[in-house]
Amino acid sequence: MPRIVLHSPVGREAPHAEGIAPLRDPRGNRVAFLFNGHVSVMPFWRRLEEEVKLRCEPGVATTVVKPNPFAPASASTIKELSRADLALVGVCA
């Protein structure tokens, strides 16, 4: 039987700095979510937010759902979310 070899479509991993600090404990901190709002992923994203809020116990949680899934987030939205200690950003957000 022939051998199957799998290759990563991403290629080689980019070099990175050694000793990168781990994320700070999000409990009590500000957590932000930016989601593109596409209906096909809405149930997953809601569940992700619920889990993060349940397990990480943030002091403040901000959620932004873009009105247009195909347009980039506005500069004002990015500025608002940059105040968070941890931001979770969905694909194409």
ZAMAR-326143 format. One record per residue (C-alpha): z, x, y; residue number from 1. Coordinates in Angstrom, 1 decimal, decimal comma. Each point is the difference from the previous one (the first is absolute). Layout:
<tidren z="Z" x="X" y="Y" seq="NUM"/>
...
This chain:
<tidren z="0,0" x="0,0" y="0,0" seq="1"/>
<tidren z="-0,9" x="1,4" y="3,5" seq="2"/>
<tidren z="2,8" x="1,0" y="2,3" seq="3"/>
<tidren z="0,6" x="-2,0" y="3,2" seq="4"/>
<tidren z="1,0" x="2,0" y="3,1" seq="5"/>
<tidren z="1,3" x="-1,8" y="3,0" seq="6"/>
<tidren z="-0,3" x="1,5" y="3,5" seq="7"/>
<tidren z="1,7" x="-1,2" y="3,1" seq="8"/>
<tidren z="-2,5" x="-1,6" y="2,5" seq="9"/>
<tidren z="2,1" x="1,4" y="2,8" seq="10"/>
<tidren z="-0,5" x="3,6" y="-1,0" seq="11"/>
<tidren z="2,4" x="2,8" y="0,6" seq="12"/>
<tidren z="3,3" x="-0,6" y="1,8" seq="13"/>
<tidren z="0,1" x="1,4" y="3,5" seq="14"/>
<tidren z="2,5" x="2,8" y="0,5" seq="15"/>
<tidren z="3,3" x="-1,1" y="1,6" seq="16"/>
<tidren z="3,0" x="1,7" y="1,5" seq="17"/>
<tidren z="2,8" x="0,9" y="-2,3" seq="18"/>
<tidren z="3,4" x="-1,6" y="0,6" seq="19"/>
<tidren z="-1,1" x="-3,2" y="1,6" seq="20"/>
<tidren z="3,1" x="-2,0" y="0,8" seq="21"/>
<tidren z="0,4" x="-3,2" y="-1,9" seq="22"/>
<tidren z="0,0" x="-3,3" y="1,8" seq="23"/>
<tidren z="3,3" x="-0,9" y="1,6" seq="24"/>
<tidren z="2,0" x="-2,9" y="-1,4" seq="25"/>
<tidren z="-1,6" x="-3,1" y="1,5" seq="26"/>
<tidren z="3,2" x="-2,1" y="-0,2" seq="27"/>
<tidren z="1,0" x="-1,2" y="3,4" seq="28"/>
<tidren z="-3,1" x="1,5" y="1,6" seq="29"/>
<tidren z="-3,2" x="-1,6" y="1,4" seq="30"/>
<tidren z="-2,8" x="-0,7" y="-2,5" seq="31"/>
<tidren z="-3,4" x="-1,2" y="1,1" seq="32"/>
<tidren z="-2,8" x="-1,6" y="-2,0" seq="33"/>
<tidren z="-3,7" x="0,0" y="1,1" seq="34"/>
<tidren z="-2,3" x="-2,1" y="-2,2" seq="35"/>
<tidren z="-3,7" x="-0,8" y="0,4" seq="36"/>
<tidren z="0,6" x="-3,7" y="-0,9" seq="37"/>
<tidren z="-2,7" x="-0,3" y="-2,7" seq="38"/>
<tidren z="0,7" x="-3,0" y="-2,1" seq="39"/>
<tidren z="-0,7" x="1,8" y="-3,3" seq="40"/>
<tidren z="3,1" x="2,2" y="0,4" seq="41"/>
<tidren z="2,3" x="-2,5" y="1,8" seq="42"/>
<tidren z="2,3" x="-0,7" y="-3,0" seq="43"/>
<tidren z="0,3" x="3,7" y="-0,8" seq="44"/>
<tidren z="0,9" x="0,9" y="3,6" seq="45"/>
<tidren z="2,6" x="-2,7" y="0,3" seq="46"/>
<tidren z="1,6" x="1,2" y="-3,2" seq="47"/>
<tidren z="-0,1" x="3,6" y="1,2" seq="48"/>
<tidren z="1,8" x="-0,9" y="3,2" seq="49"/>
<tidren z="2,6" x="-2,0" y="-1,8" seq="50"/>
<tidren z="0,7" x="2,9" y="-2,4" seq="51"/>
<tidren z="0,3" x="2,5" y="2,8" seq="52"/>
<tidren z="2,3" x="-2,2" y="2,0" seq="53"/>
<tidren z="2,1" x="-0,7" y="-3,1" seq="54"/>
<tidren z="0,3" x="3,6" y="-1,3" seq="55"/>
<tidren z="0,0" x="1,9" y="3,3" seq="56"/>
<tidren z="2,1" x="-2,3" y="2,1" seq="57"/>
<tidren z="-1,6" x="0,8" y="3,3" seq="58"/>
<tidren z="1,9" x="-0,8" y="3,2" seq="59"/>
<tidren z="-3,2" x="-1,4" y="1,6" seq="60"/>
<tidren z="-3,3" x="-0,9" y="-1,7" seq="61"/>
<tidren z="-3,2" x="-0,6" y="2,0" seq="62"/>
<tidren z="-3,1" x="-1,4" y="-1,5" seq="63"/>
<tidren z="-3,4" x="0,0" y="1,6" seq="64"/>
<tidren z="-2,9" x="-1,8" y="-1,7" seq="65"/>
<tidren z="-3,3" x="0,8" y="1,7" seq="66"/>
<tidren z="-2,0" x="-3,1" y="1,1" seq="67"/>
<tidren z="-3,2" x="1,6" y="-1,1" seq="68"/>
<tidren z="0,1" x="1,9" y="-3,3" seq="69"/>
<tidren z="-3,1" x="2,1" y="0,8" seq="70"/>
<tidren z="1,0" x="1,2" y="3,5" seq="71"/>
<tidren z="2,4" x="2,9" y="0,6" seq="72"/>
<tidren z="3,5" x="-0,7" y="1,2" seq="73"/>
<tidren z="0,3" x="0,1" y="3,8" seq="74"/>
<tidren z="1,5" x="2,9" y="1,8" seq="75"/>
<tidren z="2,9" x="-2,2" y="1,1" seq="76"/>
<tidren z="0,7" x="-1,0" y="-3,6" seq="77"/>
<tidren z="0,0" x="3,7" y="-1,1" seq="78"/>
<tidren z="2,3" x="0,9" y="2,9" seq="79"/>
<tidren z="2,4" x="-2,8" y="-0,9" seq="80"/>
<tidren z="0,1" x="1,0" y="-3,6" seq="81"/>
<tidren z="0,5" x="3,7" y="0,8" seq="82"/>
<tidren z="3,6" x="-0,9" y="1,1" seq="83"/>
<tidren z="0,9" x="-0,7" y="-3,6" seq="84"/>
<tidren z="1,7" x="2,6" y="-2,2" seq="85"/>
<tidren z="-2,2" x="-1,0" y="-2,9" seq="86"/>
<tidren z="-3,4" x="-1,7" y="0,2" seq="87"/>
<tidren z="-1,9" x="-1,4" y="-3,0" seq="88"/>
<tidren z="-3,7" x="-0,4" y="0,9" seq="89"/>
<tidren z="-2,4" x="-1,8" y="-2,3" seq="90"/>
<tidren z="-3,6" x="1,1" y="-0,7" seq="91"/>
<tidren z="-2,4" x="-0,7" y="2,9" seq="92"/>
<tidren z="2,9" x="-0,8" y="2,3" seq="93"/>
